[in-house]
Amino acid sequence: MAKGELLCLVLNKSFLPFDIIPWQKAITLEFLGRGLAVEYHPTRKIKSARREWDVPIVIKVNSIRSTLVQGPPTRMMIYYRDGFKCAYCGKMLKDNELTIDHVVPKAKGGKWTWENLVTCCRECNFRKKEEIWIPRFATPAKPKFLFPQYIRLKESVDGKTKRVWEKYIPQSLVRSLAL
Ligand SMILES: [Zn+2]
């Protein structure tokens, strides 16, 4: 068996990704006719005593769920948007080592908005204080899509799956997350 988990990207009615599920669930959806397999894994199969199953790695369901971003961001959404990188020095860190920075400081009227918040390491946040710095490693804009599952799970699958998935991840998402 090749390395990597067998996971399946789930697309909505408009072919936009909104979830990632284990292969067992993907095969069940296909078997029950509740999902249409769009892509199968090019080499891996699941074998039972009686037959071999192709494994869907992209499946489309009849849902209108989406990853469209609505409303104000949460701290975690900003981290995801910025790819867990400090906007000022580019250092990549874990969420518990990161902070949120107001580009225009609160004291100067800066608000909690997609356009004014960036991911920041503690060191830069401490040094920046009430100054305004240019975030060189982040684009403080509201992303059209935000798909946290993808960031979390894309490293668990093998290269073949990842290459197929990339065709279904909107460019705007890829750009905003600097993947
Ligand atoms: Zn920094």
Backbone and ligand atoms as CSV (ligand in chain L), in Angstrom:
chain,resi,resn,atom,element,x,y,z
A,1,MET,N,N,0.861,-1.205,0.000
A,1,MET,CA,C,0.000,0.000,0.000
A,1,MET,C,C,0.888,1.244,0.000
A,2,ALA,N,N,0.577,2.165,-0.905
A,2,ALA,CA,C,1.380,3.402,-0.981
A,2,ALA,C,C,1.182,4.223,0.292
A,3,LYS,N,N,2.108,5.107,0.522
A,3,LYS,CA,C,2.005,5.936,1.720
A,3,LYS,C,C,0.944,7.023,1.556
A,4,GLY,N,N,0.438,7.525,2.650
A,4,GLY,CA,C,-0.555,8.594,2.603
A,4,GLY,C,C,-1.943,8.056,2.852
A,5,GLU,N,N,-2.757,8.871,3.507
A,5,GLU,CA,C,-4.141,8.464,3.745
A,5,GLU,C,C,-4.925,8.537,2.459
A,6,LEU,N,N,-5.965,7.727,2.359
A,6,LEU,CA,C,-6.856,7.820,1.201
A,6,LEU,C,C,-8.019,8.713,1.592
A,7,LEU,N,N,-7.983,9.926,1.084
A,7,LEU,CA,C,-9.028,10.885,1.424
A,7,LEU,C,C,-9.682,11.387,0.151
A,8,CYS,N,N,-10.882,11.911,0.294
A,8,CYS,CA,C,-11.651,12.332,-0.880
A,8,CYS,C,C,-12.128,13.775,-0.712
A,9,LEU,N,N,-11.892,14.555,-1.753
A,9,LEU,CA,C,-12.327,15.953,-1.779
A,9,LEU,C,C,-13.797,15.979,-2.200
A,10,VAL,N,N,-14.623,16.732,-1.474
A,10,VAL,CA,C,-16.051,16.779,-1.798
A,10,VAL,C,C,-16.398,18.119,-2.444
A,11,LEU,N,N,-17.003,18.046,-3.632
A,11,LEU,CA,C,-17.404,19.260,-4.342
A,11,LEU,C,C,-18.903,19.455,-4.216
A,12,ASN,N,N,-19.326,20.715,-4.219
A,12,ASN,CA,C,-20.764,20.993,-4.183
A,12,ASN,C,C,-21.324,21.047,-5.607
A,13,LYS,N,N,-22.579,21.410,-5.707
A,13,LYS,CA,C,-23.272,21.492,-7.005
A,13,LYS,C,C,-22.505,22.297,-8.039
A,14,SER,N,N,-21.805,23.342,-7.579
A,14,SER,CA,C,-21.079,24.227,-8.495
A,14,SER,C,C,-19.619,23.814,-8.659
A,15,PHE,N,N,-19.311,22.594,-8.278
A,15,PHE,CA,C,-17.941,22.077,-8.398
A,15,PHE,C,C,-16.940,22.842,-7.535
A,16,LEU,N,N,-17.414,23.401,-6.428
A,16,LEU,CA,C,-16.487,24.049,-5.498
A,16,LEU,C,C,-16.267,23.131,-4.300
A,17,PRO,N,N,-15.016,22.992,-3.876
A,17,PRO,CA,C,-14.732,22.079,-2.764
A,17,PRO,C,C,-15.226,22.640,-1.437
A,18,PHE,N,N,-15.786,21.781,-0.596
A,18,PHE,CA,C,-16.181,22.268,0.731
A,18,PHE,C,C,-15.841,21.297,1.851
A,19,ASP,N,N,-15.372,20.086,1.511
A,19,ASP,CA,C,-15.071,19.150,2.589
A,19,ASP,C,C,-14.061,18.120,2.116
A,20,ILE,N,N,-13.469,17.417,3.075
A,20,ILE,CA,C,-12.582,16.285,2.790
A,20,ILE,C,C,-13.022,15.148,3.708
A,21,ILE,N,N,-13.261,13.967,3.100
A,21,ILE,CA,C,-13.806,12.855,3.884
A,21,ILE,C,C,-12.931,11.603,3.687
A,22,PRO,N,N,-13.012,10.634,4.616
A,22,PRO,CA,C,-12.259,9.390,4.449
A,22,PRO,C,C,-12.803,8.561,3.281
A,23,TRP,N,N,-11.968,7.668,2.740
A,23,TRP,CA,C,-12.373,6.906,1.560
A,23,TRP,C,C,-13.604,6.043,1.800
A,24,GLN,N,N,-13.742,5.535,3.029
A,24,GLN,CA,C,-14.901,4.667,3.318
A,24,GLN,C,C,-16.205,5.435,3.075
A,25,LYS,N,N,-16.203,6.687,3.504
A,25,LYS,CA,C,-17.407,7.510,3.366
A,25,LYS,C,C,-17.637,7.843,1.882
A,26,ALA,N,N,-16.534,8.062,1.154
A,26,ALA,CA,C,-16.653,8.392,-0.269
A,26,ALA,C,C,-17.246,7.216,-1.048
A,27,ILE,N,N,-16.749,6.017,-0.758
A,27,ILE,CA,C,-17.266,4.819,-1.448
A,27,ILE,C,C,-18.743,4.619,-1.110
A,28,THR,N,N,-19.103,4.857,0.144
A,28,THR,CA,C,-20.503,4.707,0.555
A,28,THR,C,C,-21.399,5.702,-0.177
A,29,LEU,N,N,-20.961,6.945,-0.258
A,29,LEU,CA,C,-21.754,7.972,-0.966
A,29,LEU,C,C,-21.977,7.556,-2.420
A,30,GLU,N,N,-20.898,7.058,-3.045
A,30,GLU,CA,C,-21.013,6.642,-4.440
A,30,GLU,C,C,-21.948,5.443,-4.565
A,31,PHE,N,N,-21.775,4.489,-3.676
A,31,PHE,CA,C,-22.576,3.267,-3.705
A,31,PHE,C,C,-24.059,3.573,-3.524
A,32,LEU,N,N,-24.364,4.534,-2.655
A,32,LEU,CA,C,-25.765,4.888,-2.401
A,32,LEU,C,C,-26.314,5.853,-3.447
A,33,GLY,N,N,-25.479,6.238,-4.392
A,33,GLY,CA,C,-25.923,7.164,-5.429
A,33,GLY,C,C,-26.082,8.585,-4.926
A,34,ARG,N,N,-25.470,8.886,-3.797
A,34,ARG,CA,C,-25.591,10.244,-3.251
A,34,ARG,C,C,-24.411,11.115,-3.638
A,35,GLY,N,N,-23.456,10.525,-4.319
A,35,GLY,CA,C,-22.306,11.299,-4.789
A,35,GLY,C,C,-21.846,10.746,-6.125
A,36,LEU,N,N,-21.339,11.636,-6.956
A,36,LEU,CA,C,-20.862,11.231,-8.273
A,36,LEU,C,C,-19.328,11.324,-8.261
A,37,ALA,N,N,-18.675,10.185,-8.435
A,37,ALA,CA,C,-17.211,10.203,-8.422
A,37,ALA,C,C,-16.704,10.970,-9.639
A,38,VAL,N,N,-15.908,11.966,-9.411
A,38,VAL,CA,C,-15.375,12.788,-10.503
A,38,VAL,C,C,-13.979,12.299,-10.876
A,39,GLU,N,N,-13.217,11.868,-9.877
A,39,GLU,CA,C,-11.869,11.341,-10.118
A,39,GLU,C,C,-11.641,10.173,-9.155
A,40,TYR,N,N,-10.994,9.134,-9.685
A,40,TYR,CA,C,-10.583,8.021,-8.830
A,40,TYR,C,C,-9.083,8.095,-8.613
A,41,HIS,N,N,-8.624,7.458,-7.559
A,41,HIS,CA,C,-7.185,7.392,-7.365
A,41,HIS,C,C,-6.567,6.617,-8.535
A,42,PRO,N,N,-5.519,7.165,-9.170
A,42,PRO,CA,C,-4.984,6.545,-10.377
A,42,PRO,C,C,-4.412,5.143,-10.177
A,43,THR,N,N,-3.964,4.817,-8.991
A,43,THR,CA,C,-3.357,3.485,-8.820
A,43,THR,C,C,-3.912,2.677,-7.650
A,44,ARG,N,N,-4.326,3.328,-6.606
A,44,ARG,CA,C,-4.718,2.550,-5.419
A,44,ARG,C,C,-6.153,2.040,-5.508
A,45,LYS,N,N,-6.342,0.811,-5.077
A,45,LYS,CA,C,-7.682,0.207,-5.059
A,45,LYS,C,C,-7.912,-0.405,-3.684
A,46,ILE,N,N,-9.178,-0.586,-3.362
A,46,ILE,CA,C,-9.511,-1.284,-2.127
A,46,ILE,C,C,-9.980,-2.678,-2.520
A,47,LYS,N,N,-9.379,-3.672,-1.884
A,47,LYS,CA,C,-9.728,-5.057,-2.239
A,47,LYS,C,C,-10.560,-5.686,-1.140
A,48,SER,N,N,-11.654,-6.311,-1.530
A,48,SER,CA,C,-12.383,-7.148,-0.587
A,48,SER,C,C,-12.226,-8.579,-1.097
A,49,ALA,N,N,-12.807,-9.536,-0.395
A,49,ALA,CA,C,-12.670,-10.936,-0.809
A,49,ALA,C,C,-13.231,-11.134,-2.211
A,50,ARG,N,N,-14.277,-10.380,-2.548
A,50,ARG,CA,C,-14.984,-10.660,-3.794
A,50,ARG,C,C,-14.684,-9.710,-4.934
A,51,ARG,N,N,-14.239,-8.534,-4.619
A,51,ARG,CA,C,-13.973,-7.611,-5.722
A,51,ARG,C,C,-13.001,-6.489,-5.346
A,52,GLU,N,N,-12.685,-5.691,-6.368
A,52,GLU,CA,C,-11.785,-4.571,-6.170
A,52,GLU,C,C,-12.582,-3.289,-6.377
A,53,TRP,N,N,-12.316,-2.297,-5.552
A,53,TRP,CA,C,-13.042,-1.044,-5.684
A,53,TRP,C,C,-12.086,0.074,-6.085
A,54,ASP,N,N,-12.515,0.863,-7.065
A,54,ASP,CA,C,-11.801,2.101,-7.326
A,54,ASP,C,C,-12.166,3.065,-6.198
A,55,VAL,N,N,-11.217,3.884,-5.831
A,55,VAL,CA,C,-11.483,4.782,-4.709
A,55,VAL,C,C,-11.641,6.216,-5.206
A,56,PRO,N,N,-12.822,6.810,-5.008
A,56,PRO,CA,C,-12.992,8.211,-5.431
A,56,PRO,C,C,-12.085,9.121,-4.594
A,57,ILE,N,N,-11.370,9.998,-5.272
A,57,ILE,CA,C,-10.593,11.001,-4.515
A,57,ILE,C,C,-11.182,12.399,-4.723
A,58,VAL,N,N,-12.116,12.510,-5.694
A,58,VAL,CA,C,-12.914,13.732,-5.825
A,58,VAL,C,C,-14.339,13.270,-6.097
A,59,ILE,N,N,-15.270,13.758,-5.302
A,59,ILE,CA,C,-16.669,13.354,-5.481
A,59,ILE,C,C,-17.544,14.606,-5.457
A,60,LYS,N,N,-18.600,14.580,-6.281
A,60,LYS,CA,C,-19.499,15.734,-6.325
A,60,LYS,C,C,-20.822,15.320,-5.707
A,61,VAL,N,N,-21.328,16.165,-4.819
A,61,VAL,CA,C,-22.626,15.871,-4.215
A,61,VAL,C,C,-23.606,16.995,-4.552
A,62,ASN,N,N,-24.867,16.701,-4.351
A,62,ASN,CA,C,-25.897,17.647,-4.730
A,62,ASN,C,C,-26.158,18.618,-3.570
A,63,SER,N,N,-25.157,19.395,-3.225
A,63,SER,CA,C,-25.288,20.267,-2.064
A,63,SER,C,C,-24.937,21.692,-2.475
A,64,ILE,N,N,-25.477,22.648,-1.731
A,64,ILE,CA,C,-25.110,24.028,-2.033
A,64,ILE,C,C,-24.130,24.566,-0.994
A,65,ARG,N,N,-23.680,23.682,-0.099
A,65,ARG,CA,C,-22.691,24.134,0.896
A,65,ARG,C,C,-21.470,24.689,0.192
A,66,SER,N,N,-20.826,25.641,0.788
A,66,SER,CA,C,-19.651,26.199,0.149
A,66,SER,C,C,-18.646,26.681,1.177
A,67,THR,N,N,-17.514,27.061,0.672
A,67,THR,CA,C,-16.465,27.579,1.532
A,67,THR,C,C,-16.388,29.093,1.390
A,68,LEU,N,N,-17.466,29.665,0.847
A,68,LEU,CA,C,-17.481,31.118,0.693
A,68,LEU,C,C,-17.364,31.790,2.051
A,69,VAL,N,N,-16.602,32.841,2.093
A,69,VAL,CA,C,-16.369,33.522,3.359
A,69,VAL,C,C,-17.443,34.579,3.592
A,70,GLN,N,N,-18.063,34.478,4.760
A,70,GLN,CA,C,-19.070,35.484,5.111
A,70,GLN,C,C,-18.772,36.030,6.491
A,71,GLY,N,N,-19.047,37.280,6.689
A,71,GLY,CA,C,-18.907,37.877,8.016
A,71,GLY,C,C,-17.473,38.171,8.411
A,72,PRO,N,N,-17.307,38.669,9.644
A,72,PRO,CA,C,-15.965,39.044,10.103
A,72,PRO,C,C,-15.104,37.800,10.352
A,73,PRO,N,N,-13.785,37.970,10.275
A,73,PRO,CA,C,-12.906,36.811,10.455
A,73,PRO,C,C,-12.748,36.434,11.922
A,74,THR,N,N,-12.379,35.181,12.151
A,74,THR,CA,C,-11.937,34.779,13.483
A,74,THR,C,C,-10.412,34.774,13.439
A,75,ARG,N,N,-9.809,34.666,14.611
A,75,ARG,CA,C,-8.354,34.601,14.713
A,75,ARG,C,C,-7.812,33.462,13.816
A,76,MET,N,N,-8.416,32.286,13.938
A,76,MET,CA,C,-7.938,31.130,13.188
A,76,MET,C,C,-8.069,31.340,11.677
A,77,MET,N,N,-9.140,32.000,11.254
A,77,MET,CA,C,-9.323,32.255,9.815
A,77,MET,C,C,-8.209,33.144,9.265
A,78,ILE,N,N,-7.762,34.084,10.063
A,78,ILE,CA,C,-6.652,34.950,9.633
A,78,ILE,C,C,-5.372,34.118,9.506
A,79,TYR,N,N,-5.149,33.222,10.484
A,79,TYR,CA,C,-3.961,32.357,10.405
A,79,TYR,C,C,-4.011,31.518,9.128
A,80,TYR,N,N,-5.161,30.933,8.857
A,80,TYR,CA,C,-5.299,30.104,7.650
A,80,TYR,C,C,-5.059,30.939,6.395
A,81,ARG,N,N,-5.677,32.112,6.348
A,81,ARG,CA,C,-5.511,32.957,5.168
A,81,ARG,C,C,-4.038,33.265,4.924
A,82,ASP,N,N,-3.301,33.548,5.992
A,82,ASP,CA,C,-1.900,33.949,5.859
A,82,ASP,C,C,-0.933,32.760,5.860
A,83,GLY,N,N,-1.483,31.549,5.845
A,83,GLY,CA,C,-0.630,30.363,5.769
A,83,GLY,C,C,0.250,30.173,7.007
A,84,PHE,N,N,-0.249,30.632,8.176
A,84,PHE,CA,C,0.467,30.473,9.446
A,84,PHE,C,C,1.862,31.112,9.410
A,85,LYS,N,N,1.963,32.199,8.625
A,85,LYS,CA,C,3.243,32.904,8.492
A,85,LYS,C,C,3.106,34.307,9.056
A,86,CYS,N,N,4.153,34.771,9.737
A,86,CYS,CA,C,4.156,36.154,10.207
A,86,CYS,C,C,4.156,37.078,8.990
A,87,ALA,N,N,3.251,38.044,8.988
A,87,ALA,CA,C,3.107,38.938,7.834
A,87,ALA,C,C,4.309,39.862,7.665
A,88,TYR,N,N,5.095,40.017,8.731
A,88,TYR,CA,C,6.198,40.986,8.681
A,88,TYR,C,C,7.574,40.360,8.478
A,89,CYS,N,N,7.806,39.151,9.030
A,89,CYS,CA,C,9.131,38.544,8.854
A,89,CYS,C,C,9.050,37.225,8.087
A,90,GLY,N,N,7.847,36.723,7.843
A,90,GLY,CA,C,7.683,35.523,7.030
A,90,GLY,C,C,7.919,34.216,7.764
A,91,LYS,N,N,8.154,34.284,9.063
A,91,LYS,CA,C,8.401,33.065,9.835
A,91,LYS,C,C,7.122,32.232,9.929
A,92,MET,N,N,7.234,30.911,9.698
A,92,MET,CA,C,6.060,30.058,9.785
A,92,MET,C,C,6.012,29.408,11.167
A,93,LEU,N,N,4.872,29.521,11.832
A,93,LEU,CA,C,4.774,29.052,13.213
A,93,LEU,C,C,3.465,28.305,13.458
A,94,LYS,N,N,3.384,27.649,14.652
A,94,LYS,CA,C,2.147,26.978,15.040
A,94,LYS,C,C,1.157,28.017,15.572
A,95,ASP,N,N,-0.133,27.646,15.592
A,95,ASP,CA,C,-1.129,28.651,15.982
A,95,ASP,C,C,-0.904,29.188,17.397
A,96,ASN,N,N,-0.392,28.328,18.312
A,96,ASN,CA,C,-0.200,28.831,19.680
A,96,ASN,C,C,1.047,29.713,19.817
A,97,GLU,N,N,1.810,29.841,18.729
A,97,GLU,CA,C,2.979,30.726,18.769
A,97,GLU,C,C,2.711,32.020,17.997
A,98,LEU,N,N,1.494,32.145,17.468
A,98,LEU,CA,C,1.170,33.304,16.637
A,98,LEU,C,C,0.252,34.275,17.374
A,99,THR,N,N,0.221,35.486,16.881
A,99,THR,CA,C,-0.703,36.478,17.416
A,99,THR,C,C,-1.393,37.134,16.226
A,100,ILE,N,N,-2.422,37.900,16.540
A,100,ILE,CA,C,-3.095,38.681,15.508
A,100,ILE,C,C,-2.633,40.120,15.662
A,101,ASP,N,N,-2.285,40.734,14.544
A,101,ASP,CA,C,-1.875,42.138,14.603
A,101,ASP,C,C,-2.848,43.012,13.820
A,102,HIS,N,N,-3.204,44.147,14.417
A,102,HIS,CA,C,-3.960,45.166,13.693
A,102,HIS,C,C,-2.944,45.977,12.885
A,103,VAL,N,N,-3.018,45.953,11.553
A,103,VAL,CA,C,-2.060,46.688,10.722
A,103,VAL,C,C,-2.087,48.165,11.125
A,104,VAL,N,N,-3.268,48.766,11.068
A,104,VAL,CA,C,-3.452,50.090,11.675
A,104,VAL,C,C,-3.870,49.817,13.124
A,105,PRO,N,N,-3.028,50.183,14.075
A,105,PRO,CA,C,-3.291,49.826,15.478
A,105,PRO,C,C,-4.662,50.300,15.963
A,106,LYS,N,N,-5.189,49.544,16.915
A,106,LYS,CA,C,-6.498,49.889,17.490
A,106,LYS,C,C,-6.510,51.333,17.991
A,107,ALA,N,N,-5.393,51.735,18.619
A,107,ALA,CA,C,-5.294,53.092,19.183
A,107,ALA,C,C,-5.419,54.161,18.108
A,108,LYS,N,N,-5.127,53.780,16.864
A,108,LYS,CA,C,-5.242,54.740,15.763
A,108,LYS,C,C,-6.505,54.511,14.952
A,109,GLY,N,N,-7.427,53.772,15.505
A,109,GLY,CA,C,-8.726,53.584,14.858
A,109,GLY,C,C,-8.825,52.329,14.004
A,110,GLY,N,N,-7.786,51.484,14.009
A,110,GLY,CA,C,-7.811,50.233,13.228
A,110,GLY,C,C,-8.865,49.282,13.750
A,111,LYS,N,N,-9.592,48.644,12.829
A,111,LYS,CA,C,-10.717,47.785,13.219
A,111,LYS,C,C,-10.387,46.296,13.022
A,112,TRP,N,N,-11.265,45.447,13.594
A,112,TRP,CA,C,-11.167,43.987,13.434
A,112,TRP,C,C,-11.841,43.606,12.106
A,113,THR,N,N,-11.081,43.740,11.022
A,113,THR,CA,C,-11.621,43.418,9.696
A,113,THR,C,C,-10.587,42.603,8.925
A,114,TRP,N,N,-11.044,41.929,7.887
A,114,TRP,CA,C,-10.146,41.151,7.020
A,114,TRP,C,C,-9.012,42.027,6.495
A,115,GLU,N,N,-9.341,43.295,6.211
A,115,GLU,CA,C,-8.370,44.200,5.583
A,115,GLU,C,C,-7.357,44.757,6.578
A,116,ASN,N,N,-7.670,44.676,7.862
A,116,ASN,CA,C,-6.771,45.302,8.839
A,116,ASN,C,C,-6.090,44.302,9.776
A,117,LEU,N,N,-6.317,42.994,9.558
A,117,LEU,CA,C,-5.718,42.022,10.465
A,117,LEU,C,C,-4.728,41.139,9.714
A,118,VAL,N,N,-3.619,40.851,10.354
A,118,VAL,CA,C,-2.656,39.903,9.782
A,118,VAL,C,C,-2.104,39.003,10.882
A,119,THR,N,N,-1.561,37.879,10.442
A,119,THR,CA,C,-0.886,36.954,11.337
A,119,THR,C,C,0.481,37.544,11.690
A,120,CYS,N,N,0.884,37.406,12.941
A,120,CYS,CA,C,2.113,38.067,13.377
A,120,CYS,C,C,2.799,37.232,14.456
A,121,CYS,N,N,4.130,37.105,14.377
A,121,CYS,CA,C,4.845,36.401,15.444
A,121,CYS,C,C,4.924,37.336,16.654
A,122,ARG,N,N,5.196,36.756,17.818
A,122,ARG,CA,C,5.214,37.567,19.048
A,122,ARG,C,C,6.275,38.658,18.979
A,123,GLU,N,N,7.435,38.263,18.417
A,123,GLU,CA,C,8.553,39.198,18.357
A,123,GLU,C,C,8.200,40.446,17.543
A,124,CYS,N,N,7.668,40.251,16.334
A,124,CYS,CA,C,7.295,41.399,15.499
A,124,CYS,C,C,6.192,42.215,16.165
A,125,ASN,N,N,5.225,41.524,16.757
A,125,ASN,CA,C,4.130,42.234,17.401
A,125,ASN,C,C,4.653,43.135,18.524
A,126,PHE,N,N,5.623,42.613,19.263
A,126,PHE,CA,C,6.206,43.372,20.367
A,126,PHE,C,C,6.987,44.579,19.847
A,127,ARG,N,N,7.750,44.369,18.767
A,127,ARG,CA,C,8.582,45.449,18.228
A,127,ARG,C,C,7.756,46.521,17.519
A,128,LYS,N,N,6.650,46.084,16.926
A,128,LYS,CA,C,5.838,46.998,16.106
A,128,LYS,C,C,5.095,48.037,16.963
A,129,LYS,N,N,4.644,47.590,18.108
A,129,LYS,CA,C,3.868,48.453,19.012
A,129,LYS,C,C,2.773,49.224,18.271
A,130,GLU,N,N,2.800,50.549,18.330
A,130,GLU,CA,C,1.718,51.327,17.718
A,130,GLU,C,C,2.084,51.850,16.327
A,131,GLU,N,N,3.144,51.271,15.745
A,131,GLU,CA,C,3.537,51.721,14.403
A,131,GLU,C,C,2.676,51.054,13.339
A,132,ILE,N,N,2.795,51.568,12.108
A,132,ILE,CA,C,2.147,50.896,10.978
A,132,ILE,C,C,3.247,50.327,10.090
A,133,TRP,N,N,3.277,49.000,9.949
A,133,TRP,CA,C,4.263,48.353,9.082
A,133,TRP,C,C,3.553,47.803,7.849
A,134,ILE,N,N,4.318,47.658,6.768
A,134,ILE,CA,C,3.748,47.042,5.560
A,134,ILE,C,C,3.834,45.522,5.694
A,135,PRO,N,N,2.692,44.827,5.643
A,135,PRO,CA,C,2.749,43.364,5.738
A,135,PRO,C,C,3.274,42.744,4.433
A,136,ARG,N,N,4.560,42.401,4.416
A,136,ARG,CA,C,5.183,41.932,3.173
A,136,ARG,C,C,4.830,40.487,2.845
A,137,PHE,N,N,4.438,39.706,3.856
A,137,PHE,CA,C,4.197,38.279,3.624
A,137,PHE,C,C,2.715,37.902,3.711
A,138,ALA,N,N,1.837,38.890,3.655
A,138,ALA,CA,C,0.406,38.581,3.695
A,138,ALA,C,C,-0.331,39.606,2.846
A,139,THR,N,N,-1.481,39.198,2.354
A,139,THR,CA,C,-2.334,40.136,1.634
A,139,THR,C,C,-3.580,40.332,2.473
A,140,PRO,N,N,-3.647,41.420,3.221
A,140,PRO,CA,C,-4.799,41.599,4.100
A,140,PRO,C,C,-6.067,41.966,3.323
A,141,ALA,N,N,-6.683,40.953,2.757
A,141,ALA,CA,C,-7.927,41.155,2.031
A,141,ALA,C,C,-8.857,40.008,2.405
A,142,LYS,N,N,-10.129,40.223,2.176
A,142,LYS,CA,C,-11.098,39.157,2.451
A,142,LYS,C,C,-10.980,38.106,1.356
A,143,PRO,N,N,-10.641,36.856,1.693
A,143,PRO,CA,C,-10.553,35.844,0.642
A,143,PRO,C,C,-11.956,35.452,0.198
A,144,LYS,N,N,-12.080,35.052,-1.048
A,144,LYS,CA,C,-13.393,34.632,-1.527
A,144,LYS,C,C,-13.742,33.275,-0.909
A,145,PHE,N,N,-12.750,32.397,-0.898
A,145,PHE,CA,C,-12.948,31.068,-0.321
A,145,PHE,C,C,-11.962,30.873,0.814
A,146,LEU,N,N,-12.396,30.110,1.802
A,146,LEU,CA,C,-11.457,29.713,2.828
A,146,LEU,C,C,-11.759,28.256,3.135
A,147,PHE,N,N,-10.764,27.423,3.027
A,147,PHE,CA,C,-10.995,25.988,3.068
A,147,PHE,C,C,-9.982,25.359,4.030
A,148,PRO,N,N,-10.194,25.565,5.336
A,148,PRO,CA,C,-9.208,25.123,6.323
A,148,PRO,C,C,-8.878,23.637,6.261
A,149,GLN,N,N,-9.883,22.801,5.933
A,149,GLN,CA,C,-9.625,21.358,5.877
A,149,GLN,C,C,-8.515,21.039,4.898
A,150,TYR,N,N,-8.470,21.795,3.804
A,150,TYR,CA,C,-7.472,21.543,2.772
A,150,TYR,C,C,-6.057,21.796,3.301
A,151,ILE,N,N,-5.918,22.898,4.004
A,151,ILE,CA,C,-4.600,23.225,4.566
A,151,ILE,C,C,-4.167,22.141,5.536
A,152,ARG,N,N,-5.127,21.691,6.342
A,152,ARG,CA,C,-4.822,20.724,7.386
A,152,ARG,C,C,-4.501,19.347,6.802
A,153,LEU,N,N,-5.252,18.952,5.768
A,153,LEU,CA,C,-5.175,17.565,5.318
A,153,LEU,C,C,-4.365,17.324,4.059
A,154,LYS,N,N,-4.004,18.382,3.334
A,154,LYS,CA,C,-3.343,18.135,2.058
A,154,LYS,C,C,-1.990,17.434,2.224
A,155,GLU,N,N,-1.370,17.588,3.386
A,155,GLU,CA,C,-0.084,16.918,3.590
A,155,GLU,C,C,-0.246,15.454,3.979
A,156,SER,N,N,-1.488,15.032,4.313
A,156,SER,CA,C,-1.664,13.622,4.706
A,156,SER,C,C,-1.843,12.708,3.513
A,157,VAL,N,N,-2.130,13.256,2.341
A,157,VAL,CA,C,-2.380,12.391,1.189
A,157,VAL,C,C,-1.126,12.267,0.325
A,158,ASP,N,N,-1.138,11.295,-0.594
A,158,ASP,CA,C,0.045,11.121,-1.440
A,158,ASP,C,C,0.073,12.159,-2.564
A,159,GLY,N,N,1.206,12.234,-3.254
A,159,GLY,CA,C,1.418,13.239,-4.293
A,159,GLY,C,C,0.409,13.149,-5.428
A,160,LYS,N,N,0.010,11.914,-5.780
A,160,LYS,CA,C,-0.943,11.735,-6.884
A,160,LYS,C,C,-2.287,12.362,-6.542
A,161,THR,N,N,-2.751,12.111,-5.327
A,161,THR,CA,C,-4.026,12.689,-4.884
A,161,THR,C,C,-3.930,14.213,-4.868
A,162,LYS,N,N,-2.814,14.699,-4.343
A,162,LYS,CA,C,-2.659,16.146,-4.218
A,162,LYS,C,C,-2.712,16.832,-5.593
A,163,ARG,N,N,-2.048,16.203,-6.571
A,163,ARG,CA,C,-2.043,16.807,-7.919
A,163,ARG,C,C,-3.446,16.862,-8.516
A,164,VAL,N,N,-4.239,15.815,-8.273
A,164,VAL,CA,C,-5.618,15.816,-8.776
A,164,VAL,C,C,-6.437,16.880,-8.040
A,165,TRP,N,N,-6.308,16.931,-6.718
A,165,TRP,CA,C,-7.066,17.909,-5.925
A,165,TRP,C,C,-6.802,19.329,-6.383
A,166,GLU,N,N,-5.542,19.587,-6.721
A,166,GLU,CA,C,-5.176,20.966,-7.066
A,166,GLU,C,C,-6.006,21.519,-8.222
A,167,LYS,N,N,-6.469,20.627,-9.109
A,167,LYS,CA,C,-7.295,21.076,-10.241
A,167,LYS,C,C,-8.647,21.628,-9.774
A,168,TYR,N,N,-9.079,21.223,-8.579
A,168,TYR,CA,C,-10.418,21.594,-8.107
A,168,TYR,C,C,-10.397,22.667,-7.028
A,169,ILE,N,N,-9.213,23.124,-6.682
A,169,ILE,CA,C,-9.102,24.175,-5.666
A,169,ILE,C,C,-9.013,25.510,-6.411
A,170,PRO,N,N,-9.971,26.413,-6.178
A,170,PRO,CA,C,-9.971,27.676,-6.922
A,170,PRO,C,C,-8.656,28.438,-6.759
A,171,GLN,N,N,-8.215,29.034,-7.852
A,171,GLN,CA,C,-6.960,29.796,-7.837
A,171,GLN,C,C,-6.968,30.903,-6.784
A,172,SER,N,N,-8.145,31.506,-6.581
A,172,SER,CA,C,-8.209,32.597,-5.611
A,172,SER,C,C,-7.856,32.075,-4.217
A,173,LEU,N,N,-8.236,30.834,-3.944
A,173,LEU,CA,C,-7.922,30.240,-2.637
A,173,LEU,C,C,-6.427,29.954,-2.559
A,174,VAL,N,N,-5.894,29.386,-3.626
A,174,VAL,CA,C,-4.472,29.060,-3.641
A,174,VAL,C,C,-3.642,30.319,-3.425
A,175,ARG,N,N,-4.040,31.377,-4.127
A,175,ARG,CA,C,-3.297,32.632,-3.999
A,175,ARG,C,C,-3.380,33.195,-2.596
A,176,SER,N,N,-4.606,33.247,-2.081
A,176,SER,CA,C,-4.770,33.910,-0.800
A,176,SER,C,C,-4.046,33.152,0.316
A,177,LEU,N,N,-3.830,31.863,0.098
A,177,LEU,CA,C,-3.166,31.089,1.141
A,177,LEU,C,C,-1.717,30.823,0.818
A,178,ALA,N,N,-1.248,31.317,-0.325
A,178,ALA,CA,C,0.141,31.129,-0.759
A,178,ALA,C,C,0.567,29.665,-0.652
A,179,LEU,N,N,-0.253,28.776,-1.217
A,179,LEU,CA,C,0.026,27.340,-1.098
A,179,LEU,C,C,1.094,26.901,-2.086
L,1,ZN,ZN,ZN,7.552,38.185,12.654
